[in-house]
Amino acid sequence: MTQENQFPPISNELLRALEERFPAQDFGPGESLRELDYHYGQRSVIRFLLAKSTEQRENSLTSIINN
């Protein structure tokens, strides 16, 4: 694994806690752009961690199968 691909393991508990703390939500036309940016920035980090977690699980399964 290259240095740029290394990332600490992401637990399901962390992902669940983040989903509870920063749930996806819908906004009405009265919301400010600042509020939208803030919310979608939080969700962007959660989506990144979900993708990394999936990648880590797939890589661990692949390494088990290949050994």
JOLIN-V23396 format. One record per residue. N is the residue number from 1. RES is the residue in one small letter. OMEGA is omega in degrees with one decimal (NA if undefined). NEAR is the number of other C-alpha atoms within 8 Angstrom. D_FIRST is the distance of its C-alpha to the first C-alpha in whole Angstrom. Layout:
n=N res=RES omega=OMEGA near=NEAR d_first=D_FIRST
n=N res=RES omega=OMEGA near=NEAR d_first=D_FIRST
This chain:
n=1 res=m omega=-180.0 near=4 d_first=0
n=2 res=t omega=-178.2 near=5 d_first=4
n=3 res=q omega=-177.4 near=5 d_first=7
n=4 res=e omega=-179.8 near=4 d_first=8
n=5 res=n omega=-179.0 near=6 d_first=6
n=6 res=q omega=179.6 near=7 d_first=7
n=7 res=f omega=-179.5 near=4 d_first=10
n=8 res=p omega=178.0 near=4 d_first=13
n=9 res=p omega=-179.0 near=6 d_first=14
n=10 res=i omega=-177.1 near=9 d_first=17
n=11 res=s omega=175.1 near=7 d_first=20
n=12 res=n omega=178.8 near=6 d_first=22
n=13 res=e omega=177.9 near=6 d_first=25
n=14 res=l omega=-179.6 near=8 d_first=24
n=15 res=l omega=178.1 near=12 d_first=23
n=16 res=r omega=-179.4 near=8 d_first=27
n=17 res=a omega=179.0 near=8 d_first=28
n=18 res=l omega=177.8 near=10 d_first=27
n=19 res=e omega=178.7 near=10 d_first=29
n=20 res=e omega=-176.3 near=7 d_first=32
n=21 res=r omega=-176.5 near=6 d_first=32
n=22 res=f omega=-176.7 near=8 d_first=31
n=23 res=p omega=173.5 near=8 d_first=32
n=24 res=a omega=179.7 near=6 d_first=33
n=25 res=q omega=176.4 near=4 d_first=36
n=26 res=d omega=-179.6 near=4 d_first=39
n=27 res=f omega=176.3 near=7 d_first=40
n=28 res=g omega=-178.8 near=5 d_first=44
n=29 res=p omega=-178.5 near=4 d_first=45
n=30 res=g omega=-178.2 near=5 d_first=47
n=31 res=e omega=180.0 near=8 d_first=43
n=32 res=s omega=177.8 near=6 d_first=42
n=33 res=l omega=178.7 near=6 d_first=39
n=34 res=r omega=178.6 near=6 d_first=38
n=35 res=e omega=178.2 near=8 d_first=38
n=36 res=l omega=179.4 near=10 d_first=36
n=37 res=d omega=-179.0 near=8 d_first=34
n=38 res=y omega=-179.0 near=8 d_first=33
n=39 res=h omega=-176.6 near=8 d_first=33
n=40 res=y omega=172.2 near=8 d_first=30
n=41 res=g omega=176.7 near=8 d_first=28
n=42 res=q omega=-178.5 near=9 d_first=28
n=43 res=r omega=178.0 near=11 d_first=27
n=44 res=s omega=177.9 near=8 d_first=25
n=45 res=v omega=179.2 near=8 d_first=22
n=46 res=i omega=178.4 near=11 d_first=23
n=47 res=r omega=177.3 near=8 d_first=22
n=48 res=f omega=-179.7 near=8 d_first=19
n=49 res=l omega=176.3 near=10 d_first=18
n=50 res=l omega=179.0 near=9 d_first=19
n=51 res=a omega=178.1 near=8 d_first=17
n=52 res=k omega=179.3 near=9 d_first=14
n=53 res=s omega=177.7 near=11 d_first=16
n=54 res=t omega=178.4 near=8 d_first=16
n=55 res=e omega=180.0 near=8 d_first=13
n=56 res=q omega=178.7 near=9 d_first=12
n=57 res=r omega=179.4 near=8 d_first=15
n=58 res=e omega=179.1 near=8 d_first=14
n=59 res=n omega=179.3 near=8 d_first=11
n=60 res=s omega=177.0 near=8 d_first=12
n=61 res=l omega=179.1 near=8 d_first=15
n=62 res=t omega=-178.6 near=8 d_first=14
n=63 res=s omega=177.4 near=8 d_first=12
n=64 res=i omega=-178.9 near=7 d_first=16
n=65 res=i omega=-177.2 near=6 d_first=17
n=66 res=n omega=-178.5 near=5 d_first=15
n=67 res=n omega=NA near=4 d_first=16
